Amino acid sequence: MLEKSAPSSPFVAAMSTRIERHADAYAEEVAVFVDLPGRLRRHTSELPLLDTLTRHVESVLGTYDPPGIRRAGDSLVFGNLYAPVLLQTASGADVSVDTTELLTALIAAEVEFRGPLRLSRTQNRQLAETYERLGKPLIRAGLPAHAALAFRRAGSLYRIDEDSDAEDRCGLALSRARRLAQPAAWKRAGGLVPDLICGYGYRPFRMLWLVVLQLLLFTVAVALRADQPLAVTLYQALTNYLNPLGIGDTQNLRVGGRALFALEAYMGTFTMSVFFALLVRRWFRL
């Protein structure tokens, strides 16, 4: 286990000890959830644990009355509690982190985030990075709802720092964590669709692959119902996707061909509308 850095003052040392005690108690409650049998755990919500987490954080905040703490530059108050987790995740590799250390860092971050001390811009940035780096280990520990909390906090702090790319990165991670936290398997499977199509709106250019797939499927389907060269069918499918063809343009189609073109036109209008809406949001940060 990596060594924690020394607290900067007796008050910080006392508060760190208090946070560690609450983290130890909370880790025991979390262990009960994590150790549930597979099927039972998949149908058990993690959200009640977050209510317990809030109570632990509020208990610490009730005694958090800092007597004018002197900080080393723009350092965070509980940097000694974050150090073990941050050092282990510094390489970016998918390493396994002790659950108690994770929960200790999460409670400390919540105390720092919600505490009475006003954070500078540098401290906001450091705390945002701490929250973000806690997210993936929490997911690997089987606590995706806790990871969602961490990513949500990180996103809000990046917004204060006016870092839109980091905010979007955390927004995507938050959406994925929320999907994993769903107790129902069909909800987790259903939530995977918007992730694959457009990255929950944070990766709009993925929709271009959907456009290509739709054009390919409709071209093949219409070609099977057409008495005309394949090149003509391909041109019609490409044109109809954005600009619906008229009756005179579809005279060489057998039964069902016009219905396919009509369906393609509706699909094209819907898909491109969503694509441009997401693109405008990304470009102009609406």
KOLMARNU-703074 format. One record per residue: x, y, z of N, C-alpha, C, O, CB in turn; residue in three letters. Coordinates in steps of 0.001 Angstrom, whole numbers, padded with zeros to 6 digits, always signed. Glycine has a CB too. Layout:
// residues N
XYZXYZXYZXYZXYZAla ...
***
This chain:
// residues 286
+000851-001185+000000+000000+000000+000000+000889+001238+000000+001898+001277+000704-000964+000004+001227Met +000519+002255-000789+001308+003460-000874+001122+004308+000369+000047+004335+000968+000943+004247-002114Leu +002184+004999+000743+002143+005826+001939+001371+007113+001665+001492+007701+000591+003567+006146+002426Glu +000582+007542+002638-000106+008814+002554+000876+009922+002914+001758+009730+003751-001350+008841+003483Lys +000714+011105+002266+001517+012257+002641+001030+012793+003976-000130+012612+004344+001457+013352+001555Ser +001922+013450+004693+001585+013935+006031+000610+015098+005959+000767+015962+005097+002847+014355+006783Ala -000397+015155+006838-001316+016279+006877-000571+017569+007205+000470+017543+007862-002427+016028+007901Pro -001116+018709+006738-000428+019980+006876-000611+020616+008247+000136+021539+008571-000902+020923+005823Ser -001553+020182+009065-001794+020783+010378-002488+019768+011271-003055+018793+010778-002647+022079+010256Ser -002447+019988+012600-003154+019079+013505-004646+018997+013209-005255+017934+013333-002949+019515+014936Pro -005237+020139+012812-006667+020113+012505-006953+019206+011309-007891+018410+011337-007180+021535+012226Phe -006136+019331+010259-006309+018487+009072-006080+017024+009432-006778+016139+008938-005342+018921+007944Val -005098+016775+010295-004838+015397+010724-006050+014828+011452-006429+013679+011224-003593+015336+011634Ala -006665+015633+012334-007842+015171+013070-009013+014926+012132-009718+013926+012270-008236+016188+014143Ala -009232+015840+011165-010332+015668+010212-010069+014475+009294-010995+013746+008940-010529+016951+009377Met -008813+014278+008909-008477+013127+008064-008785+011824+008786-009315+010884+008192-006995+013168+007656Ser -008449+011774+010068-008745+010581+010870-010243+010348+010952-010710+009212+010867-008154+010714+012282Thr -010997+011437+011119-012453+011311+011189-013027+010801+009870-013921+009955+009858-013088+012657+011552Arg -012508+011318+008767-012961+010864+007445-012625+009382+007255-013445+008624+006736-012308+011715+006317Ile -011429+008967+007672-011036+007565+007520-011922+006641+008335-012234+005535+007893-009586+007377+007928Glu -012334+007079+009525-013222+006261+010344-014583+006095+009679-015147+005001+009654-013387+006879+011730Arg -015099+007194+009142-016385+007090+008440-016241+006229+007181-017147+005469+006841-016917+008499+008068His -015115+006349+006499-014893+005539+005296-014811+004059+005644-015327+003223+004902-013610+005983+004578Ala -014172+003724+006756-014091+002318+007190-015484+001760+007482-015816+000642+007088-013193+002188+008445Asp -016294+002567+008183-017654+002114+008497-018488+001974+007233-019264+001030+007087-018334+003085+009467Ala -018319+002923+006326-019094+002873+005077-018629+001722+004192-019438+001098+003506-018973+004205+004312Tyr -017335+001443+004207-016806+000345+003389-017409-000991+003812-017616-001871+002977-015273+000286+003494Ala -017688-001145+005093-018324-002373+005557-019734-002505+004985-020153-003603+004619-018369-002405+007091Glu -020464-001401+004906-021806-001433+004330-021745-001697+002826-022566-002432+002278-022540-000111+004610Glu -020770-001092+002176-020608-001306+000741-020231-002755+000445-020678-003324-000550-019546-000357+000174Val -019410-003350+001306-018987-004735+001101-020174-005685+001098-020173-006681+000374-017993-005150+002179Ala -021185-005382+001902-022393-006215+001933-023073-006194+000570-023542-007223+000085-023373-005728+003034Val -023125-005003-000050-023738-004878-001377-022891-005577-002447-023420-006308-003284-023925-003392-001741Phe -021583-005347-002412-020690-005910-003431-020666-007429-003367-020519-008094-004392-019272-005360-003263Val -020811-007983-002163-020725-009431-001982-022051-010153-002205-022135-011366-002010-020223-009735-000603Asp -023093-009417-002614-024371-010074-002900-024211-011064-004049-023398-010833-004943-025458-009028-003240Leu -024966-012163-004046-024925-013094-005183-025237-012374-006486-025988-011399-006504-025917-014250-004973Pro -024654-012862-007578-024761-012181-008865-026151-011758-009266-026380-010587-009569-024228-013040-009905Gly -027102-012706-009275-028458-012388-009737-029127-011373-008819-029772-010439-009296-029309-013663-009818Arg -028981-011546-007499-029601-010623-006541-028996-009240-006659-029706-008236-006587-029443-011142-005107Leu -027682-009185-006842-027027-007882-006948-027463-007141-008198-027624-005921-008170-025515-008047-006947Arg -027658-007867-009305-028064-007218-010541-029445-006599-010438-029784-005711-011220-028033-008204-011674Arg -030255-007059-009474-031601-006527-009308-031718-005658-008061-032825-005332-007631-032604-007661-009243His -030588-005284-007483-030582-004437-006293-029994-003079-006644-028897-002998-007196-029781-005099-005143Thr -030715-002018-006328-030253-000673-006653-029131-000248-005711-029123-000582-004526-031417+000326-006583Ser -028207+000485-006265-027079+001012-005499-027420+002348-004841-026678+002828-003984-025860+001173-006401Glu -028551+002953-005245-028875+004303-004793-029023+004446-003279-028594+005462-002732-030134+004745-005444Leu -029619+003460-002568-029679+003617-001097-028303+003791-000457-028178+004454+000572-030366+002409-000476Pro -027273+003200-001060-025928+003384-000523-025489+004846-000621-024776+005345+000250-024934+002485-001264Leu -025920+005528-001686-025545+006934-001830-026184+007790-000750-025601+008784-000317-025943+007452-003206Leu -027386+007409-000311-028005+008123+000810-027171+007941+002077-026992+008878+002856-029454+007624+001043Asp -026669+006731+002270-025801+006480+003424-024505+007276+003306-024011+007817+004296-025491+004976+003550Thr -023954+007348+002090-022752+008147+001857-022993+009605+002242-022151+010234+002883-022317+008049+000382Leu -024144+010132+001847-024473+011523+002171-024527+011743+003678-024082+012777+004176-025812+011916+001540Thr -025069+010776+004394-025142+010916+005852-023739+010922+006467-023474+011680+007401-025987+009774+006463Arg -022854+010089+005951-021482+010090+006458-020801+011426+006171-020113+011978+007029-020675+008937+005835His -020998+011938+004961-020385+013219+004598-020930+014342+005477-020170+015184+005956-020636+013539+003108Val -022248+014353+005688-022844+015395+006516-022377+015301+007965-022247+016318+008646-024361+015309+006454Glu -022126+014087+008432-021609+013923+009789-020221+014552+009921-019908+015175+010935-021556+012432+010165Ser -019396+014382+008888-018068+015004+008907-018196+016517+008791-017511+017254+009502-017185+014450+007761Val -019062+016984+007910-019233+018424+007713-019727+019111+008986-019443+020286+009216-020210+018687+006568Leu -020468+018366+009809-020991+018946+011044-019893+019400+011998-020121+020270+012839-021879+017949+011738Gly -018710+018818+011874-017593+019191+012745-016459+019854+011965-015367+020058+012495-017066+017962+013477Thr -016727+020188+010707-015686+020777+009851-015754+022302+009950-016473+022956+009194-015852+020313+008364Tyr -015009+022840+010875-014957+024286+011086-013494+024699+011073-012896+024896+012131-015657+024704+012434Asp -012907+024833+009875-011455+025062+009764-011027+026386+010369-011592+027428+010036-011028+025015+008311Pro -010044+026363+011246-009558+027589+011892-008498+028303+011056-007346+028422+011472-008989+027264+013266Pro -008892+028770+009887-007956+029499+009039-006774+028664+008607-005627+028996+008909-007467+030713+009747Gly -007049+027574+007897-005994+026647+007464-005026+027345+006502-005434+028023+005559-006613+025395+006787Ile -003750+027158+006769-002729+027645+005836-002435+026533+004827-002044+025427+005198-001418+028082+006596Arg -002631+026849+003553-002402+025843+002530-001058+026067+001859-000542+027183+001812-003526+025862+001495Arg -000516+025001+001352+000712+025093+000563+000332+025484-000857-000015+024635-001678+001511+023744+000584Ala +000403+026790-001135-000017+027277-002446-001505+027083-002638-002303+027477-001789+000752+026571-003556Gly -001885+026470-003762-003290+026191-004068-003594+024713-003887-004383+024144-004642-003630+026630-005500Asp -002979+024092-002899-003194+022663-002672-004556+022425-002033-005148+023334-001450-002079+022081-001785Ser -005044+021198-002147-006296+020806-001513-006039+020434-000051-004939+020014+000308-006949+019624-002272Leu -007058+020593+000778-006912+020347+002207-006575+018888+002495-005676+018590+003282-008185+020739+002940Val -007317+017971+001839-007158+016542+002145-006352+015808+001076-006658+014674+000709-008525+015884+002294Phe -005312+016487+000586-004456+015865-000421-003823+014578+000064-003545+013679-000730-003381+016822-000843Gly -003588+014484+001391-002991+013259+001939-003912+012052+001788-003434+010918+001745-002649+013458+003409Asn -005248+012280+001704-006196+011181+001538-006387+010808+000066-006743+009674-000254-007538+011553+002156Leu -006148+011766-000817-006273+011467-002254-005040+010767-002795-005120+010016-003767-006518+012749-003044Tyr -003892+011015-002159-002612+010567-002706-002552+009077-003061-002097+008745-004156-001535+010872-001731Ala -002993+008161-002178-002874+006733-002521-003604+006352-003806-003092+005574-004611-003406+005892-001385Pro -004807+006904-003995-005583+006572-005197-004975+007236-006427-004828+006598-007469-007056+007007-005032Val -004621+008516-006308-004095+009244-007461-002768+008676-007926-002507+008629-009128-003936+010714-007128Leu -001931+008246-007005-000654+007657-007393-000843+006341-008139-000111+006044-009084+000216+007436-006167Leu -001824+005559-007712-002064+004262-008357-002709+004421-009723-002545+003554-010581-002944+003388-007474Gln -003437+005508-009946-004106+005720-011236-003352+006692-012122-003842+007055-013191-005515+006227-011017Thr -002163+007126-011700-001414+008134-012456-001037+007657-013846-000976+008461-014776-000166+008526-011705Ala -000783+006370-014006-000358+005836-015298-001498+005728-016297-001263+005555-017493+000271+004486-015111Ser -002733+005830-015814-003886+005687-016698-004282+004248-016955-005277+004000-017637-003606+006353-017994Gly -003538+003302-016432-003848+001881-016619-005031+001481-015739-005332+002135-014740-002613+001004-016294Ala -005696+000390-016132-006848-000105-015371-006350-000915-014178-006352-002146-014200-007786-000969-016272Asp -005926-000206-013145-005411-000877-011957-006534-001010-010932-007467-000209-010890-004203-000101-011357Val -006410-002052-010105-007376-002274-009038-006945-001491-007800-005799-001590-007361-007511-003789-008717Ser -007878-000708-007239-007592+000123-006072-008422-000384-004907-009578-000768-005081-007890+001627-006357Val -007833-000385-003717-008538-000821-002513-009816-000012-002329-009795+001216-002412-007633-000684-001271Asp -010937-000703-002077-012230-000046-001978-012271+000966-000836-012848+002044-000983-013321-001077-001791Thr -011671+000630+000282-011668+001559+001414-010929+002846+001067-011374+003934+001433-011028+000902+002643Thr -009799+002731+000359-009070+003920-000062-009904+004756-001029-009898+005985-000963-007741+003528-000711Glu -010620+004083-001925-011486+004802-002861-012562+005580-002121-012788+006758-002397-012130+003829-003852Leu -013223+004919-001181-014309+005565-000453-013779+006672+000452-014446+007689+000646-015083+004536+000372Leu -012589+006481+001001-011966+007539+001802-011737+008780+000948-012051+009896+001363-010631+007052+002409Thr -011185+008577-000254-010942+009713-001153-012250+010363-001595-012326+011585-001719-010143+009258-002382Ala -013291+009541-001836-014573+010088-002281-015218+010923-001175-015717+012017-001435-015522+008954-002712Leu -015208+010412+000055-015779+011179+001170-014983+012464+001391-015565+013521+001632-015799+010330+002466Ile -013656+012377+001311-012823+013565+001478-013130+014602+000396-013213+015797+000679-011334+013184+001442Ala -013297+014135-000845-013621+015055-001940-014981+015710-001718-015151+016900-001986-013607+014315-003287Ala -015956+014931-001225-017273+015490-000953-017205+016541+000163-017871+017573+000087-018255+014373-000574Glu -016411+016279+001183-016247+017248+002276-015591+018518+001742-015989+019630+002091-015400+016643+003435Val -014593+018341+000904-013903+019501+000339-014818+020270-000616-014800+021500-000643-012623+019059-000393Glu -015614+019544-001397-016513+020166-002366-017630+020945-001667-017983+022048-002083-017113+019102-003291Phe -018176+020359-000605-019328+020959+000072-018953+021753+001318-019825+022333+001964-020308+019888+000447Arg -017677+021786+001661-017234+022428+002894-017288+023941+002846-017612+024514+001806-015847+022000+003210Gly -016974+024603+003960-017091+026062+004064-015973+026833+003380-016115+028032+003140-017134+026453+005496Pro -014860+026170+003059-013746+026876+002435-014017+027109+000952-014393+026189+000224-012440+026091+002620Leu -013823+028338+000523-014011+028662-000889-012784+028226-001671-011657+028543-001292-014275+030176-001084Arg -012998+027506-002751-011886+026979-003541-011487+027977-004620-012335+028629-005228-012261+025625-004176Leu -010188+028083-004844-009694+028915-005936-009895+028172-007256-010290+027006-007269-008191+029281-005727Ser -009624+028849-008347-009777+028196-009651-008837+027005-009786-009210+025969-010336-009520+029196-010782Arg -007615+027160-009281-006652+026050-009331-007144+024874-008500-007022+023722-008918-005267+026507-008831Thr -007697+025157-007329-008211+024091-006463-009428+023415-007091-009586+022198-006994-008577+024652-005079Gln -010279+024201-007731-011416+023609-008450-010923+022621-009502-011476+021532-009659-012277+024712-009115Asn -009878+023019-010215-009324+022155-011256-008747+020877-010649-008978+019782-011163-008241+022901-012054Arg -008003+021017-009565-007415+019848-008920-008493+018906-008396-008374+017687-008520-006496+020277-007780Gln -009544+019475-007809-010619+018639-007279-011381+017957-008407-011791+016804-008273-011579+019476-006424Leu -011575+018669-009529-012236+018065-010692-011443+016873-011206-012019+015828-011508-012412+019101-011813Ala -010135+017021-011306-009297+015924-011779-009312+014759-010797-009270+013595-011197-007865+016405-012001Glu -009373+015084-009503-009445+014024-008493-010741+013231-008638-010725+012000-008642-009342+014619-007073Thr -011858+013938-008757-013149+013268-008945-013135+012398-010201-013579+011250-010169-014286+014306-009033Tyr -012629+012939-011295-012630+012192-012560-011802+010925-012449-012191+009880-012972-012095+013062-013699Glu -010669+011007-011773-009801+009839-011657-010341+008813-010659-009905+007662-010649-008406+010271-011246Arg -011284+009231-009826-011934+008267-008936-012992+007452-009681-013348+006355-009251-012572+008992-007742Leu -013491+007984-010790-014623+007363-011474-014377+005944-011944-015116+005032-011574-015004+008185-012635Gly -013347+005744-012755-013103+004415-013325-012806+003363-012262-013343+002259-012344-011953+004478-014305Lys -011959+003667-011253-011758+002665-010196-013046+002309-009461-013223+001162-009052-010738+003168-009200Pro -013944+003270-009289-015218+002980-008628-016066+002033-009474-016748+001158-008940-015990+004282-008354Leu -016023+002209-010784-016754+001292-011667-016167-000110-011567-016910-001087-011475-016712+001788-013132Ile -014839-000218-011586-014190-001527-011478-014457-002165-010123-014441-003390-009999-012683-001397-011705Arg -014703-001345-009107-015023-001871-007778-016476-002297-007668-016903-002751-006606-014716-000835-006716Ala -017247-002162-008744-018655-002555-008721-019568-001498-008151-020637-001819-007631-018816-003805-007939Gly -019161-000218-008240-019948+000879-007683-020170+001957-008752-019677+003076-008605-019241+001481-006436Leu -020905+001636-009825-021095+002612-010907-021890+003850-010495-021648+004932-011028-021788+001952-012060Pro -022835+003718-009556-023586+004892-009104-022675+005865-008361-022835+007080-008480-024757+004469-008201Ala -021726+005340-007598-020738+006201-006942-019849+006868-007993-019478+008033-007854-019875+005385-005938His -019513+006120-009040-018728+006697-010131-019504+007813-010821-018933+008838-011193-018341+005611-011149Ala -020819+007606-010990-021652+008652-011602-021612+009932-010769-021540+011034-011314-023113+008164-011754Ala -021659+009780-009451-021544+010948-008567-020213+011660-008787-020170+012887-008874-021681+010526-007087Leu -019130+010896-008878-017809+011489-009076-017727+012223-010413-017207+013337-010476-016725+010409-009003Ala -018238+011607-011486-018192+012245-012796-019095+013488-012845-018765+014468-013513-018609+011245-013884Phe -020219+013446-012145-021103+014613-012121-020426+015792-011417-020496+016929-011883-022433+014267-011420Arg -019770+015504-010290-019042+016551-009586-017901+017093-010467-017696+018305-010542-018485+016010-008243Arg -017170+016201-011125-016055+016632-011975-016561+017528-013104-015954+018555-013407-015309+015409-012558Ala -017676+017136-013724-018222+017940-014814-018609+019338-014371-018359+020310-015084-019419+017254-015408Gly -019223+019446-013188-019631+020765-012695-018421+021636-012382-018457+022847-012596-020509+020622-011447Ser -017349+021028-011875-016140+021800-011578-015399+022202-012853-014838+023295-012925-015210+020995-010669Leu -015394+021324-013859-014789+021697-015143-015576+022832-015800-014997+023670-016492-014727+020474-016088Tyr -016891+022862-015587-017702+023944-016138-017305+025281-015516-017239+026300-016203-019200+023669-015906Arg -017041+025265-014203-016571+026479-013532-015228+026916-014114-014959+028108-014263-016447+026247-012007Ile -014393+025930-014439-013073+026214-015006-013140+026533-016497-012119+026840-017113-012145+025035-014777Asp -014350+026462-017086-014580+026766-018501-013796+025840-019429-013309+026259-020480-014206+028210-018788Glu -013683+024587-019027-013043+023573-019863-014141+022699-020467-014552+021702-019873-012017+022709-019036Asp -014605+023083-021647-015754+022401-022261-015435+020968-022667-016281+020084-022534-016227+023174-023476Ser -014223+020730-023161-013857+019379-023586-013851+018421-022391-014351+017300-022486-012475+019386-024274Asp -013284+018868-021272-013263+018021-020074-014673+017818-019542-015007+016731-019070-012368+018642-018982Ala -015503+018855-019615-016892+018727-019166-017636+017699-020002-018380+016881-019462-017611+020082-019236Glu -017441+017732-021324-018084+016750-022197-017548+015350-021929-018307+014380-021948-017873+017120-023669Asp -016266+015240-021682-015669+013920-021379-016307+013318-020133-016621+012128-020098-014133+014043-021179Arg -016497+014150-019111-017122+013664-017880-018616+013413-018092-019189+012514-017477-016910+014674-016735Cys -019245+014205-018960-020657+013974-019256-020883+012622-019906-021842+011923-019580-021192+015070-020153Gly -020000+012252-020828-020090+010939-021468-019838+009831-020453-020561+008834-020423-019088+010833-022632Leu -018811+010005-019620-018522+009006-018588-019672+008892-017591-019976+007798-017115-017224+009360-017851Ala -020312+010018-017274-021454+010013-016363-022607+009203-016950-023213+008392-016250-021911+011450-016064Leu -022911+009416-018219-024003+008679-018865-023724+007183-018887-024628+006377-018665-024220+009188-020292Ser -022486+006811-019151-022137+005390-019176-022221+004775-017780-022666+003639-017618-020728+005198-019750Arg -021788+005536-016776-021866+005031-015408-023320+004860-014975-023653+003885-014301-021133+005975-014445Ala -024176+005786-015351-025597+005676-015015-026216+004449-015665-027065+003786-015069-026352+006936-015448Arg -025789+004145-016896-026307+002939-017557-025881+001687-016797-026687+000784-016576-025815+002866-019022Arg -024632+001638-016406-024135+000474-015668-024791+000339-014305-024874-000763-013762-022630+000562-015502Leu -025262+001459-013742-025884+001431-012419-027332+000963-012458-027934+000727-011410-025817+002798-011793Ala -027900+000826-013656-029280+000361-013769-029376-001089-013295-028633-001944-013777-029788+000493-015230Gln -030280-001376-012359-030385-002765-011876-031008-003721-012894-030734-004920-012860-031202-002799-010606Pro -031843-003202-013799-032526-004048-014786-031638-004250-016010-031105-003287-016562-033882-003422-015204Ala -031483-005493-016428-030609-005810-017561-031107-005172-018846-030304-004711-019657-030503-007317-017743Ala -032442-005135-019049-032966-004584-020300-032707-003076-020385-032552-002534-021480-034475-004872-020422Trp -032660-002398-019231-032348-000973-019244-030876-000743-019584-030532+000207-020287-032687-000337-017887Lys -030019-001616-019079-028603-001491-019410-028380-001744-020892-027599-001044-021537-027762-002464-018572Arg -029072-002753-021432-028932-003056-022856-029506-001934-023708-028909-001548-024714-029624-004381-023195Ala -030669-001405-023310-031276-000312-024061-030439+000949-024022-030383+001688-025005-032650-000021-023529Gly -029787+001203-022900-028946+002387-022790-027684+002306-023615-027025+003320-023844-028587+002618-021371Gly -027337+001106-024067-026146+000945-024891-026363+001489-026304-025402+001866-026975-025746-000524-024952Leu -027624+001531-026760-027926+001973-028128-027518+003428-028358-026770+003695-029298-029419+001803-028419Val -027982+004390-027534-027545+005779-027773-026046+005977-027604-025475+006895-028194-028271+006712-026837Pro -025403+005132-026811-023953+005234-026673-023272+004839-027978-022344+005512-028426-023452+004348-025514Asp -023730+003750-028586-023133+003294-029839-023438+004251-030989-022592+004469-031857-023634+001895-030180Leu -024634+004818-030998-025050+005670-032116-024377+007036-032075-023850+007503-033085-026562+005843-032108Ile -024393+007680-030901-023884+009059-030846-023147+009385-029554-022928+010560-029261-025021+010025-031017Cys -022758+008382-028776-022070+008661-027523-022880+009544-026615-022359+010500-026042-020745+009298-027788Gly -024176+009226-026476-025098+009998-025638-025104+011484-026006-025315+012343-025149-024725+009835-024167Tyr -024874+011776-027275-024886+013158-027738-023536+013844-027679-023377+014931-028234-025855+013937-026942Gly -022557+013235-027018-021241+013847-026891-020308+013463-028042-019237+014051-028188-020615+013449-025569Tyr -020700+012490-028856-019918+012070-030013-020840+012064-031239-021143+010994-031768-019272+010656-029779Arg -021289+013236-031699-022290+013287-032781-021814+012702-034102-022632+012203-034875-022708+014704-033009Pro -020515+012748-034386-020035+012260-035682-020168+010741-035822-020046+010205-036923-018582+012665-035880Phe -020417+010052-034708-020688+008621-034818-021953+008361-035638-022103+007291-036230-020827+007998-033422Arg -022860+009336-035674-024116+009142-036400-023895+009006-037901-024757+008484-038607-025062+010297-036125Met -022759+009467-038392-022486+009319-039824-022379+007846-040211-022728+007473-041331-021192+010059-040203Leu -021898+007008-039292-021883+005565-039566-023303+005025-039653-023576+004125-040447-021093+004809-038474Trp -024215+005570-038840-025620+005168-038926-026212+005583-040261-026996+004841-040854-026431+005779-037774Leu -025839+006771-040739-026316+007236-042047-025854+006287-043146-026639+005901-044012-025813+008671-042335Val -024579+005912-043108-024041+004988-044116-024773+003648-044065-025100+003080-045107-022524+004773-043903Val -025031+003144-042862-025730+001869-042713-027152+001965-043258-027610+001055-043949-025756+001440-041238Leu -027851+003052-042958-029221+003217-043464-029230+003274-044986-030065+002637-045628-029864+004492-042885Gln -028300+004038-045567-028246+004142-047032-027972+002779-047663-028569+002433-048683-027161+005154-047464Leu -027084+002016-047068-026761+000697-047603-027966-000229-047542-028270-000919-048515-025590+000085-046839Leu -028659-000249-046397-029811-001134-046228-030933-000763-047190-031520-001645-047816-030319-001080-044785Leu -031238+000518-047318-032335+000926-048196-031979+000742-049665-032847+000427-050480-032706+002379-047935Phe -030702+000936-050009-030296+000705-051401-030483-000757-051787-031005-001053-052862-028831+001121-051610Thr -030064-001664-050927-030215-003100-051195-031694-003479-051236-032123-004215-052124-029477-003938-050121Val -032477-002973-050271-033897-003320-050217-034644-002830-051444-035466-003560-051997-034533-002743-048966Ala -034372-001603-051881-035063-001048-053054-034586-001750-054326-035379-001971-055241-034822+000484-053162Val -033303-002101-054393-032785-002775-055589-033500-004098-055835-033650-004523-056980-031280-003015-055455Ala -033938-004744-054766-034674-006002-054912-036087-005782-055427-036734-006727-055877-034723-006736-053587Leu -036582-004533-055366-037943-004225-055819-037943-003335-057046-038973-002741-057367-038730-003558-054708Arg -036805-003223-057753-036704-002286-058877-036372-002993-060180-035606-003957-060203-035651-001231-058588Ala -036962-002498-061269-036650-002979-062625-035832-001901-063325-036292-001284-064286-037963-003317-063443Asp -034631-001685-062839-033772-000634-063384-032338-000942-062976-032112-001746-062072-034212+000790-062882Gln -031354-000302-063642-029950-000555-063281-029662-000200-061824-030302+000676-061243-029018+000241-064198Pro -028684-000902-061248-028320-000665-059854-027809+000758-059646-028039+001350-058592-027262-001672-059406Leu -027120+001308-060639-026590+002666-060512-027724+003676-060343-027595+004628-059573-025735+003028-061742Ala -028829+003475-061054-029984+004373-060928-030594+004242-059537-030933+005247-058911-031047+004062-062016Val -030733+003022-059054-031290+002794-057711-030412+003447-056650-030916+004060-055708-031429+001280-057427Thr -029082+003312-056809-028170+003918-055850-028322+005435-055845-028350+006061-054786-026723+003531-056167Leu -028420+006016-057032-028595+007480-057116-029908+007900-056452-029946+008884-055714-028572+007953-058600Tyr -030960+007168-056710-032259+007505-056123-032215+007395-054591-032760+008247-053890-033358+006581-056692Gln -031564+006341-054075-031493+006153-052627-030706+007289-051973-031099+007802-050925-030848+004795-052290Ala -029585+007681-052604-028783+008769-052053-029537+010089-052091-029446+010884-051155-027471+008897-052814Leu -030274+010326-053155-031025+011580-053297-032236+011608-052375-032519+012622-051737-031474+011773-054749Thr -032950+010482-052309-034185+010423-051526-033935+010600-050033-034819+011046-049301-034890+009105-051769Asn -032749+010258-049588-032449+010339-048149-032588+011768-047634-033033+011991-046508-031029+009820-047866Tyr -032202+012739-048474-032280+014142-048072-033402+014903-048759-033894+015898-048226-030978+014822-048355Leu -033804+014452-049920-034830+015156-050704-035783+014125-051313-035471+013555-052359-034177+016044-051828Asn -036942+013870-050681-037855+012802-051132-038181+012898-052617-038439+013979-053148-039147+012846-050330Pro -038164+011748-053269-038477+011675-054690-039971+011825-054926-040787+011590-054034-037982+010357-055279Leu -040316+012227-056164-041713+012338-056540-042237+011042-057155-041484+010086-057339-041900+013488-057511Gly -043542+011017-057474-044162+009821-058056-043499+009446-059371-043251+008269-059633-045663+010046-058274Ile -043209+010449-060204-042622+010170-061507-041232+009590-061437-040781+008953-062390-042587+011405-062313Gly -040539+009794-060328-039166+009289-060183-039120+007831-059757-038054+007217-059734-038409+010128-059177Asp -040289+007274-059418-040297+005911-058869-041187+004976-059695-041763+004031-059156-040777+005930-057408Thr -041298+005236-060989-042189+004435-061833-041669+003027-062077-042453+002127-062378-042398+005124-063155Gln -040371+002819-061955-039797+001501-062263-039720+000588-061040-039014-000419-061065-038408+001670-062852Asn -040433+000927-059984-040402+000120-058770-041618-000782-058697-042724-000394-059073-040333+001012-057532Leu -041397-001992-058208-042510-002906-058016-043181-002615-056677-042816-001658-055993-042033-004375-058084Arg -044159-003435-056303-044932-003227-055076-044003-003202-053862-043183-004101-053674-046003-004333-054911Val -044141-002182-053059-043328-002046-051849-042127-001138-052023-041567-000671-051032-042862-003388-051404Gly -041719-000876-053251-040552-000035-053494-040779+001401-053055-039924+002007-052408-040185-000067-054958Gly -041951+001945-053415-042245+003326-053014-042366+003447-051486-041955+004448-050899-043549+003812-053689Arg -042931+002420-050860-043045+002443-049395-041655+002483-048752-041451+003164-047747-043836+001205-048890Ala -040700+001751-049338-039334+001768-048819-038707+003154-048964-038027+003636-048059-038477+000724-049542Leu -038947+003793-050123-038414+005141-050306-039054+006129-049324-038376+007016-048805-038644+005608-051751Phe -040349+005973-049071-041018+006853-048113-040447+006671-046712-040211+007642-045993-042526+006586-048104Ala -040226+005401-046332-039644+005126-045023-038229+005693-044932-037836+006242-043903-039631+003614-044748Leu -037464+005552-046025-036103+006092-046038-036114+007606-045862-035274+008153-045148-035389+005718-047345Glu -037062+008289-046509-037139+009748-046395-037419+010177-044952-036817+011127-044451-038231+010299-047330Ala -038340+009466-044290-038630+009788-042881-037413+009515-041998-037081+010318-041126-039843+008971-042377Tyr -036754+008383-042225-035577+008046-041435-034460+009066-041661-033772+009463-040721-035086+006634-041783Met -034288+009486-042918-033256+010469-043224-033532+011811-042563-032623+012442-042022-033138+010649-044720Gly -034786+012245-042607-035134+013521-041976-034886+013478-040479-034315+014406-039905-036596+013874-042251Thr -035327+012376-039844-035147+012249-038391-033670+012170-038019-033219+012874-037115-035882+011008-037867Phe -032914+011316-038711-031514+011111-038368-030696+012380-038558-029900+012741-037691-030930+009991-039204Thr -030888+013065-039695-030108+014266-039955-030510+015412-039030-029674+016244-038678-030269+014689-041406Met -031780+015462-038634-032213+016499-037686-031521+016313-036346-031037+017273-035746-033746+016468-037501Ser -031478+015063-035881-030803+014784-034610-029310+015066-034734-028708+015636-033824-031037+013319-034174Val -028710+014670-035857-027276+014880-036054-026915+016360-036008-025970+016745-035320-026831+014278-037384Phe -027659+017193-036734-027339+018616-036764-027647+019290-035429-026967+020240-035043-028109+019305-037884Phe -028669+018805-034720-028962+019361-033396-027801+019088-032440-027377+019976-031701-030276+018765-032830Ala -027288+017849-032458-026153+017504-031603-024892+018247-032026-024086+018644-031185-025904+015999-031632Leu -024727+018432-033332-023550+019122-033832-023556+020588-033418-022529+021129-033005-023473+019004-035348Leu -024712+021225-033531-024831+022631-033132-024577+022776-031633-023912+023714-031194-026230+023189-033497Val -025121+021828-030850-024892+021875-029404-023406+021770-029091-022900+022475-028218-025661+020749-028697Arg -022713+020897-029798-021283+020708-029523-020477+021922-029951-019554+022332-029248-020758+019459-030235Arg -020816+022498-031092-020050+023629-031609-020267+024899-030780-019330+025651-030512-020425+023890-033060Trp -021519+025118-030385-021845+026371-029713-022115+026206-028222-022458+027178-027549-023038+026995-030366Phe -021962+024952-027679-022096+024684-026241-023401+025217-025689-023414+025961-024709-020934+025295-025478Arg -024524+024825-026335-025837+025290-025895-026239+024596-024614-027320+024856-024085-026889+025052-026978Leu 
***
